[in-house]
Amino acid sequence: MAEPRVPGSGTERRLELPCGETMDPHDVDLGMRDYSCACGDDHAVVTDAHPPSRFFPESLVTVLQETIETDDEFDRFGTPHLMGIALEEFPEKVVTYDASDDGAVGYAMLWVADFDSRRLHEIVVELVVELMEHAISHADDDAAISEFETQMLEFDVSEFVEQYRAQRNFESEHDRAI
């Protein structure tokens, strides 16, 4: 007699990580930010269920969503786009798993990076700042360009990430505002 199971829940599913180790994507829960790997390192874990406010304050997320038009199946700019930018910049350091047909997990897309969640956070912030710099360079307002450049000279990515993670209570697995 055939054994009943959830579609797509076979044990053949393994995700090869950038370090060469493998993991079962079913080991990822939605509160996970880092995967403690057999290689000895922690790898950042992001799912499409994570909000972009994991990386940026809601006010900036709103600006990004109002400003950036998407040309894909997503109705607005979000975490998949942020991770797409990171994947484009670091194709050898970020792997993806498409779980859209897997009813046993609570996400449709999974990204696992070679670096830990804090470093990934810094990278995502750096890449969005670069996008903003590129966008402002096309503005017709020289004063706005100058003000933005001045603000960016004073902006410390590492300090921003440190303060934001402390404010968001990133010491536990629960990603919530305080």
C-alpha positions in Angstrom: 0.0 0.0 0.0 1.3 3.5 -0.9 2.3 5.7 2.0 0.4 9.0 2.2 2.5 12.2 2.3 2.4 15.9 1.6 3.1 16.6 -2.1 6.8 17.4 -2.5 7.7 16.3 1.0 10.2 13.6 -0.1 13.6 13.3 1.5 15.5 13.9 -1.8 15.3 17.7 -1.3 18.7 19.1 -0.3 20.0 22.6 -0.9 23.7 23.0 -1.6 25.1 25.9 0.3 27.8 28.2 -0.9 30.2 26.6 1.5 29.6 23.2 -0.1 27.6 21.7 2.7 23.9 20.8 2.2 20.8 21.5 4.2 17.2 20.4 4.2 15.0 23.5 3.4 12.4 22.0 5.7 14.7 22.8 8.6 14.0 26.5 8.1 11.3 28.1 10.2 10.0 31.6 9.6 11.7 33.0 12.6 15.2 31.8 11.5 17.8 34.4 10.5 20.9 32.3 10.7 21.5 28.6 9.9 24.3 27.1 12.0 26.1 25.0 9.4 28.2 21.9 9.7 31.0 24.0 8.2 31.2 25.9 11.4 29.8 29.2 10.1 26.4 30.8 10.3 24.6 31.5 7.1 22.0 34.2 6.7 18.5 32.8 6.0 15.8 34.9 4.3 12.4 33.9 3.1 9.9 35.8 0.9 7.7 35.8 4.1 10.1 38.1 5.8 9.1 41.7 5.4 11.5 44.3 3.9 11.3 46.0 7.3 13.7 43.3 8.4 16.4 45.5 6.8 14.9 49.0 6.7 12.4 51.1 8.7 8.8 51.0 7.5 9.0 54.7 6.4 11.9 53.9 4.0 10.1 50.7 2.8 7.1 52.8 2.0 9.3 55.2 0.0 10.9 52.3 -1.9 7.6 50.7 -2.7 6.1 54.0 -3.9 9.2 54.9 -6.0 10.3 51.6 -7.5 8.1 50.0 -10.1 8.3 46.3 -10.4 8.0 44.4 -13.7 7.4 40.9 -12.3 4.8 38.8 -10.5 5.1 40.8 -7.3 2.7 43.7 -6.9 5.3 45.9 -5.2 8.9 46.1 -4.2 9.8 43.8 -1.3 12.1 41.2 0.1 12.4 39.1 -3.1 13.7 42.3 -4.9 16.2 43.0 -2.1 17.5 39.5 -2.2 17.6 39.6 -6.0 19.9 42.6 -5.8 22.1 40.7 -3.3 22.1 37.6 -5.5 23.0 39.7 -8.5 26.0 41.2 -6.6 27.1 38.0 -5.0 26.0 35.1 -7.3 28.5 32.7 -5.8 27.6 33.6 -2.2 23.8 33.3 -2.2 21.7 30.3 -3.1 18.0 30.0 -3.6 15.4 27.4 -3.1 12.0 27.6 -4.8 9.4 26.2 -2.5 6.4 27.4 -4.3 5.2 23.8 -4.9 6.1 22.7 -1.4 3.1 22.7 0.9 5.2 21.6 3.9 6.9 25.0 4.4 5.6 28.5 5.1 7.4 30.3 2.4 7.7 30.2 -1.4 11.3 31.3 -1.8 14.3 30.8 0.4 17.7 32.5 0.2 20.8 31.3 2.1 24.0 33.4 2.1 27.6 32.4 2.7 27.8 35.2 5.3 25.8 35.7 8.5 22.6 37.7 8.9 24.3 40.8 10.2 26.7 41.0 7.2 23.8 40.3 4.8 22.0 43.2 6.5 25.0 45.5 5.8 25.2 44.3 2.2 21.5 44.9 1.5 21.8 48.4 3.0 24.9 49.2 1.0 23.2 48.0 -2.2 20.1 50.0 -1.6 22.2 53.1 -0.9 24.0 52.5 -4.2 20.6 52.3 -6.0 19.5 55.5 -4.3 22.8 57.2 -5.3 22.2 56.1 -8.9 18.6 57.3 -8.9 19.5 60.7 -7.4 22.3 61.2 -10.0 19.5 61.4 -12.6 17.6 64.2 -10.8 17.4 67.6 -12.3 17.8 69.3 -8.9 21.4 70.0 -8.1 20.6 71.1 -4.6 18.9 67.7 -3.9 21.8 65.8 -5.4 24.3 67.8 -3.2 22.2 67.3 -0.1 21.9 63.6 -0.7 25.7 63.3 -1.3 26.4 65.2 1.9 24.0 62.9 3.9 25.7 59.8 2.4 29.1 61.1 3.5 27.8 61.1 7.1 25.9 57.8 6.8 27.6 54.9 8.5 26.2 51.6 7.2 27.6 49.5 10.1 26.3 51.9 12.7 22.9 52.0 11.0 22.7 48.2 11.0 23.8 48.0 14.6 21.2 50.5 15.8 18.4 49.1 13.7 19.0 45.6 14.8 19.1 46.7 18.4 15.8 48.6 17.9 14.2 45.6 16.2 15.3 43.2 18.9 17.3 41.0 16.6 18.9 39.1 19.5 16.1 36.5 19.5 14.5 34.6 16.7 11.3 36.8 16.9 11.5 39.6 14.3 9.2 42.2 15.7 9.4 45.9 16.5 9.8 46.9 20.1 
